[in-house]
Amino acid sequence: MRSPIAALVAAAGALVAGCSAPASMPPGPTGCPAVVDGPLPEWARTGFSPPDQDVTYVEGERGDIVAVLFGYPLEVAATGAGSGEKILWVGRVVDDAPADLVVRGRSGQATMNTVIRGGPGPSSIDVPVAGCWTMNLTWGSHRDVVRLAFGPATEESVTPG
């Protein structure tokens, strides 16, 4: 029997397989690492088919989590809470008893906090301002830091109301 997390990762992998990232990634704000457009680390490939497909992602500083980006470049949420960027968090180690993934982000004086129930998995991340966001991640006894560049909302991302 497959775990609920494995099922979510498999479903997200199927979604990502249908998406294509741009060949050249624009540089992010100072302090943000380059976004990778290539195969995920071997430990993060479960559920992706083919497992060595090119995926757009950023790896955590400790190497214990990756943020798979469903769209790039990332943008500030244009229409309010819940309309943010879709990110699949894949943890290297997930405990037998899943613990929520707590995301605490900061860019300059701006902050954001969110909780992904059940641990690393699919999420929607809303940030209030453009910039290089430092995301401090904790799940169970695990910790890592991911830096993500968010640009301003574009006209294409604003839904007419």
Protein Blocks (a to p, Z undefined) as FASTA:
>chain_A
ZZfklmmmmmmmmmmmmpccdfbdcdddehiacdddddddfklmgoiacfkbccdddddf
kopaccddfbdcddddfkbghiaccdddddfbdcfbacdddddddehjbccddddehiac
ddddddfbgcdddddddehjbccddddddddddfklpccZZ
